[in-house]
Amino acid sequence: MEVGVIGGGASGMTAAIFAARSGAHVTVLEHTGRVGKKILSTGNGKCNFTNQKLSKDDYHGNHPSFAEPVLQKFGPEAAVDFFESCGMFAASKRDGYFYPATGQAATVLNVLRYQLQSLGVLVMTDQYIEWAKKGKDGIFCVKTKEKMYHFDRLILACGGKAAPATGSDGSGYRIAEEFGHRVIKPLPVLTYLRSKEPFLKELAGVRCQAEISLLVQGKIVQREAGELQLNKDNLSGIPVFQLSHQGILAVDQKKKTTLLVDFLPGYSSREIENKVLKLMDMYGNLPVSEVLGGMLHKKICGAILHKAGISFDKTVGTLTGKETKQIVSLSKEFEFEIVSFPGFEAAQATQGGVDVAQIDENMMSRKVDGLYFAGEILDVDGRCGGYNLHWAWSSGYVAGCHSVNGEVKCYKSASVG
């Protein structure tokens, strides 16, 4: 059987490996000059390739339950087993993140390349796809600028639009649409969020532990905690990235979108108020800006006092009850209205893509028999922390196996050592 894979990224290489392990002759068509370029930039160059705490609830999309049966067939343990079977040692951290033991993303890419080579997979780079069709004889024809390819099965693993410098240009969406598939508007995800809040300029450069609530039309829709990074025109850091799917979607739909930042997540409002009252007794003659510096970063203190309209030179002992409550309130709920988001060049992943309502649990099209999908091209995106790469491995596994065998077993019973 001849299997064609369009796209030589994480999901495409995985699909090709498992199709070849299942006995097919496989050809990978990659439109850039090398396969797997995006892998090299993941995890800050260390490649967090899966997460022990992974579940279906870590994924977004218009049909969030779609990922569940795929993840059941190829979970985190399977990802670790697979890469170790390819010759890579894995190392885990306390937070459940898995990395190659070498600490280098290149290790992940290399073992995938070695597998392709050892299995006899034909990898063709610089192959721009002009069109792809299925003939009346059931054979898929793929036309590149150089030649025509013919396949019994075809897997679209072309990626999304995030990180275009690595080759992600969204070209797979055109091919999917030509096969009759609906594409949900692609948007960036796992990126920062922009605000015109004037106090951001004085907060620029601050990094702090915080809890962040995302409000859409005044209602809290998600909360995240972690290190917040404040810049002159945006909020960034892992908790913001985790909120970015719903935040960006809301901004794109022109809904009022707000982040409420709790700068003291380990303390209740009552505890903070009691502390301020004690400080008023202890340091009554000192400027409030200096006294609050024992509780909060100096720049955060300044932004709170500015927003509350309290002079920096005001002595802490002269704070009124109203001013004290303002300080407490702003330390727990400092509001930033989100007005925009960056382009795909600043995003780690893509939300939106091929509508999974038109894909079955084996990753095969419900519209075109023998046409499969894998990876970021689909309307599935995960949290930051190895979830999107794991989706690439798991969806690639299912697509690769089913395209040849017509069935997919859980990885451990189907793996080849």
N, C-alpha and C positions, 0 to 999 in steps of 0.2 A: 504493500500500500504506500502511495505517495502522499505525504502530509506537508503542506506549506504553512509556514509561520511568518506572518508579516509583522516585523518588529523584533529587534534583538535586544530588548531591555530585560529587566528582571523576570517578568512574566513570560515573555517570549522564549527566553532561554530555558526556563523551567518547563514550559509546555513542550519544547523541542526535545529536551532530555527524556521526559517521560513517554513521549510518543515513540522515540527511538528505542527506549528500554522495552516498549511494548511490541517492538518488531517492525516498525515502519521505517521507510526511507524518508528522511526529513530534510527539508531545505528551509533555512532561515533567510529572509530578505530584509536587510537593514538599510534604511535610507541614508544614514551617516557613514562616516569612514571607519567606525569601530563599534562593536557591540558593548552594551553595558556601561556606557559612559556615566550615566546618572548615578549608578551605584557608588561610584568613587566619591561622590560628594555627600552621601548619606551619613547621618550620625556624626557630623563634623569630621568626616574622613575616617571614622572608625566603624561605621556600618552597624547600627543597632538593627539586627536582622529579624528578630522576633521578640515577643514579650510573653513571659510565663503567665501573666494575669489576663491574657487576651480572651475576649468573648464577643458574641454578636452585638452586645450593647456598646462596643467600642467603635462601631461603624455607623456612618450616616448615609443618607440617600432617600429617594422617594419611596423606596421599599426596603426599609432597614432589616427586615427578617430574611432577605435574600441571601445574605452571607452565611447564615447559620449552617445549612447542610454542607456547604463547601468547607467551612472551618471544622466541622465534625469529621470530615474525611482526611483533613491535613491540618492538625493543630500545632501548637508550639513545640511539643515533644517531637512531632514528625519533622518539623523544620530543623531542629537540632540534630536528630538522627540522620536526616538526609545530608546535611552538610558534613557531618562527621564521616558518613559513608563515602563522601567525595574526597576525604583526606584533610578536612579542616577541623582543628580543635576549637570548641566554643567555650566562652567564659561568660558567667552570669554575674550580675550585680544584685545587691540586696533589694533593689526596686523591681526585680524581675526582668530587667533588660538583658538581652543576650547579644554579645559581640563576638567576632572572631578573636581567639586567644592572642593573636598577633597584634591586635589593636589597629589593624589596617583594613580599610574597606577593599583595597586591592586584592586581599586574600579571598574574599567572597567572589569577586569577579573572576579571579584566576581559576578557582576550582570549578566554576561553571563552564569556563572556556575549556578546561581540560576534559570535562565530561563530554562536551559537544564533540571535541576532537576524538576522544576515545570511542565514542559511539558512532563515529562516521557521519555526523551531521554536517551537511554542506552549508557553510555560512557565506552568504553573498552580501558584501557591503556596497555602499554607494548605489543602492538600487531604488531609485525614485519610482513609485508606483503610479502609472498613468491611469490604469483602471483594472478592475477585477470583476469577473462575471462567472456565473454558473451556466454551462451549456445545457442543451436539451439532453445530452448524453450523461448528465450528472457530473461532468468533470469541471472543476474550477479552472478558469484561465486567468492568469495574472500577467498583465503587460507592464514591463518596465521600459525605460528608454533604451535598454540594451537588448532585451530579448523577451520571448513569451515563455511563461512557465505553465505547467499543467499539473494539477493535484487532484487526488481523490477526496481529500479533506482540506479545509482551509481554516487556520486559526488567526484571528485578528488580535494582536497584542501590541498595538501601535502606541500605547501610552496616551497621556492627555496633553495639556499645554503648559504645565508648570516647568520652570527651569528651562526655557527655550534654548539656552546656551548649550545644553547637553543634547539637543536634537528633538526635544518635545515640541512639535509644531501643530498638533491637532489634526494632522492629515488623515488619521484613521477615521475621524468622524465622517469625512466625505465618503470614504469607502463604505462605511456602515450605512450611510444614507442611500448610497447607490444600490445597496442590497435591500432597501425598503425599511430600514430601521430608524426609529425616532431617536433624536439626540436632544437631551435636556441641556439647556444652556450651561456651558462650562464656565466656572468661576474659580478664581484662585482660593486656596485654603491652606491652613497652617502657615500663617503669616501675620504681620502686625496690622493694627487698626489705627486709622488716622482720626485725630480730633483737632478742633480749632480752639479748644479750651485755653484761654490766655495764660493760665498758670503753668502750662506744660513747659514753657520756655525756661522758667526758673527751676523747674524740676528736672530739666535735662541732665542726664548722666546718672540719675539715682537708680540704684538696684536695691530692692528690698523684698522681704517675704510678705506676701499679702494674700488676701482672699478677694476674688473678683466676682461680682454678680453681673450677668448680662440681662439687661431689660429691653424688651421689645414692646413698643406701645405701652410702656409703663408696667409691664408684668415681667417678673423674674422667670427666665426660661432655662438658665443654666448657671451653675457656680463652679469655680475652679480655684485652686490654691497653688502657690509656688512662688518662684522668684519673678517679680515684676520688673521690667526695664522701662524706664521713662525717658523719652526723647523729646526734642523740641516740638515735634508735630505728631507724635504717635505713641502708642503704648505697645510694648512687645514683651517677649518672654514666653516660656512654656504655657502658663495659664491662659494668656491671651491667644496663643496658637490654638489651644484646646477649645476656646470659645469662638474661634474665627469662622467655623462652618455656619453656625446660626447667625452670627453677627454680620458676616458678609452677605448672606442671603437676605437678611432683613434690610440692610442698607441698599442692596440692589433693587429691592421691592419698594424702596422709598418709605420704609416704616421708621418711626422714631426709634433710634437705637442708642442705648446708654450703657456705660460701664460704671458700676459703683465699686469703688476700691476701699477695702477695709485695711488700713495701714497697721492695725494692731489686732490681728485675728486671734491672738492668744488671750485676749482680755475682753471682758464684757464692758458694756458702756458704764455700768455701775462701778466696776473696778477702776476704770479710767477716771471717772468723776471723783471717786474717793481719793485716788492718788493725787489728782490736781488740788483738791481741797487740803490735803496734807502738805503739799508743796507750798501752798499759799501761806500756811502757818510757819513753815520752816524757812522759806526764802522770800518773805513778803516784800523786801526792798529790792530784789533783783529783777531785771527785765524778764518779761514772760518768754521772750524768744530764747533766752539762755536757759531758763528753767525747764522748758519743754524739751530742750535738746537732750535731756537724759532719757526721754521716752521715745523720741522720733528723730529721724535724720534731720539735720539742720535745714535742708532745702524743703523738706516736707513741712516742718514747723512754719517756715516762712510762707509757704503757699496757703496753709490753713489760716494763719493770721491775716494774710492779705484778703482771702475770700471772706473771712469773718469781719473784716474792717477793723481789726484791732492793731493798734500801734505796736511796733516791735519794742519800743522803749517803755511801754506801759509796765509798771511793776506788777508782779504776779499777785501781790497782796491786794491790789485794787480792782481785780477782775470782778465784774458783776456776775450774778447768778446766770443771766442770759448769756453772757460771753463765755462762761465756763461750759455751759451746755452746747454752745456753738462749737467750741474746740473739741469736745467729746464727740459730737455728731459728725463733724468733718473728718475726724480721725478714723471713724468707723464707716462713713459713707461719703467719700469724696467723689463727686459726679463728673464724668467726662462724656460728653455727647460725641458719638462716633458719626463722622460725616462721610468718610470714604475709605477705600482700601487700595493697596498697591496693585500693580499688574502681575502677570504670571512670572515675571523675572524674579520677583521676591518671594514666590510661593514654593513650598515644598511639595505640594500635591494639588490635584484638581478635583473640585466637586462638580457634579453634573456628569454628562456623558451619555453613552448609549443606555437607553431605558431598559432596565433589567426585567421589566414586565414582559419583554419580548424575548427573554432568555430563560431556558429551563435550568434546573438545579445541576445539570451536567455541563453547564456552560455552552450548550448548543442553542443556536437560534431557533425560535419557534416559527420563524418565517421562511428560513432557508435550511433545508436538511443538509447536514454535513458542514455547516458554517459554525465556527466556535469563536468565543471571545474570552479574553483573559486580561486581568490587570486594570490599570488606571483608565483605560478607554471606557470602562463601564461606570455607571452612576453609583459608585461605591467609594467612599473615602473614609479613612480611619483617623483615630487620634494620633497625636505625636508620641513616638515611643516604640517604633518598630512595627506598628499595626499596618501601615500601607505596604511595606515590603512583604510582610507576611501574607497580605492579600494577594500580592503578585505570585508568591510561591504556591499558595493553596489553590488559587484559581487556575494557575498554569498547570499544576498537577492534575486537577480534575479535567481540564480541557484536553491535555495531552493524552491521558489514559483513555478517556471516553472516545476520543476521535479515532482510536485504533481498535479498542476492545469492545466498545459499545456498552461498557460498564465501568464503574469506579469502585474499588474497594478502599477501605481505610488504609492509609499508607503502610502501616506496619505489616499488614498481611499481603501487601502488593509490592513492597520495595525490593530492589535488587541490590545486594551488597556490593 
